[in-house]
């Protein structure tokens, strides 16, 4: 491939606009087209952003010299859109969750691999310096045998009853579990793989009529650690999404969030360079590599930079590929099944089956 990757951005909602702003500023990419079923949105961006608007996804796929697609549409559209792009030989960056079933995600991962294509999912926490450092410490054996993990995420997304968007509708791939809990779950998958079971789960609705607003679950990882998940997107005590990971092991403890990582090491396991016995604290400012363009946070640019580097072959694969996303989809399915079977105790909401849709004419805006 030449020096420039021709890319199309599909879906011009919140995340689509964010990805468009970033990729349009990166030297590795040239935006060949934008696409959204809302013609007014696309035409306004075309006029003022000097970008080509295409109203049909099929027409986008048939553009000459197109190399890659960024998909930021409602989850129900992901599977057919991603499959169509892969069949055309296009590299794909897709927003999370990848699909509504692990089986479907695994099939797409296999298809991408069979065609030698880069297939990446937008789990941006994997590009945050503190959470990257957690991964490095676990891989280095700094905690020895890990016994337990707590994964949390809280945010002020739904604070009153209101007419829901697709995120608040059953069967649309929305709700706290799919839209919020997927992020800390993906970190658990990155650190420890796919869980072997869910010991109990509660999906609790408060303000939302059709989906869950709170998610609580216990997970097991074979002979590895146990884990607790606590996620609430109706938490007015926080200003924006707050994700935390706490890990206990024979050799100490790790606590990490977006701002810092606190590490306590007993010395009973190897102590990595830069750490001491007892407490060591490192901040995001010292753990974050610079990016070529900043918007929202370095991690959003870093994940698209990594996508481009993987396509050009200057980076060995991607750390958040479709196979990893399938692990998260499988974990979501475990939690839903446990909640549906009455797992755990307390008040649970009715768990409605998720429906997949093959209609690409749904609103693309994410």
C-alpha positions, 0 to 999 in steps of 0.5 A, a space after each residue: 500500500 502507498 503512503 495514504 490510507 483512503 478511509 470512509 467514515 460510516 455513521 455521523 453521530 457522537 462517536 462518528 464525528 469524533 472519529 472523523 475529526 481525528 482521522 481527518 487530521 492524521 497523516 496516514 489517512 485521507 477521508 474518501 467519503 462520509 456516510 449517514 442515513 440522515 442526509 441533512 447531517 451528511 450534506 452539512 458536513 460535506 459543505 463546511 468540511 469539504 468532504 464527500 458525502 455518500 448516502 448509500 453504504 453500498 455505494 461507499 463499498 464500491 468506491 475505487 481505491 478505498 482501503 478502510 472503513 470506520 463504522 460508528 453506527 447502532 450495534 444492530 447494524 454492525 454485523 452486516 456492515 462489517 461482513 460486507 466491508 470484509 468481503 470487499 477486502 476492506 480493513 475495518 475499525 468498528 465501534 463497540 460492542 462488535 455485534 450482539 452475539 459472540 458467535 457472530 463476532 467470532 465468525 467476523 474475526 475468522 473472516 478478517 483473519 482469512 483475508 489478512 485484514 486489520 479488524 479493530 474495535 473501539 475499546 479505547 481504554 486499552 490505549 490509556 496509559 494507566 490501564 496499559 501499565 496494569 497489563 504490563 505489570 500483570 504480564 511481568 508477574 509483579 503480583 504473582 498469582 492474582 486472586 481477585 479483581 474488581 472492575 467498576 464504571 460509573 457515569 451520569 448518562 441516564 438521570 431521569 426518565 425520557 424518550 430513549 434513543 437506540 441505546 435505551 431500547 431493548 433489542 438495539 444493543 443498548 443499555 448499561 450492560 452493552 454500552 457501558 459495562 462492555 468497557 471494564 469487561 473488555 479490560 478484564 478480558 485483556 488482562 485475564 482472557 475470557 471468563 469460564 463462568 458467571 456466578 451471579 448477576 443483577 441487571 437493574 433498571 431505574 430510569 430506563 423503561 426497556 434496558 438496564 441502568 445498573 449491572 452487577 456480576 461475579 465472574 470466574 476465570 478458571 484457575 485464575 482470579 475471581 472478579 466482581 463487576 459493578 457498573 451504574 450509568 445513572 450515578 449523578 455523583 460523577 461528572 463523566 464516565 469513571 472506570 476503575 480496576 482493582 487487583 489483588 495478588 499474592 505479591 501485592 495490589 494494583 489500583 488504577 483509574 484514568 488519572 493514576 495507578 497505585 501499586 503496592 508490592 510485597 517483594 514476594 514476586 519480581 519487582 519491575 524496574 521503576 517500582 519499589 517494595 511498598 507503594 509506588 504511584 504513577 500518573 497518567 502524564 508520565 504514562 501517556 505517549 504523545 499523539 500527533 493530534 489531540 481530540 477528547 483524549 490521547 487514547 482516541 487518537 492513539 487507537 486510530 493511529 494504531 489502526 493506520 500503523 497496522 494497515 501499513 505494516 509498521 505495527 504488529 497487529 492490533 491489541 484490540 482485534 475482533 477476537 478480543 471483542 468476541 471475548 467481551 461479547 461472550 462475557 456479556 452473554 454470560 451475564 445476561 444468562 445469569 441474570 435471566 436465570 435469577 442468578 444473584 439476589 435482589 431486584 432484577 429487571 426482565 431480560 429481553 432477548 437481543 434481536 439482530 437486524 439486517 436492515 442497513 437503512 436504520 439511522 446510522 448516527 451513533 
